[in-house]
Amino acid sequence: MIRSMHRAATVAILIASTLMLQGCLVGAVVGTAGAVVGGTAKAAGAVVGAGVDAVTTSDAETRARAERQQRDYEREQRRCEQRQRQGKRC
């Protein structure tokens, strides 16, 4: 009973810590923790690692978001300039 609670606590700590990590660090932490805790943690770590990969942002997504924000900023600047030409405040 105590051993299973210890394993459950270890897995919970593993899951919480992997949510704070990104990219290749997840694989290293999951691999190390899986080797220490055992087979159960390896299975849980693999699932958590895949979940973290699913929620992290790729370089292409980051670039696309930055470009979209830049276009939005430039559009707002043009609108502001038009309002200023009309004597209105931005």
Secondary structure, DSSP 4 states (H G I P E B T S, - for coil): -HHHHHHHHHHHHHHHHHHH--THHHHHHHHHHHHHH-HHHHHHHHHHHHHHHHHSPPHHHHHHHHHHHHHHHHHHHHHHHHHHHTT---
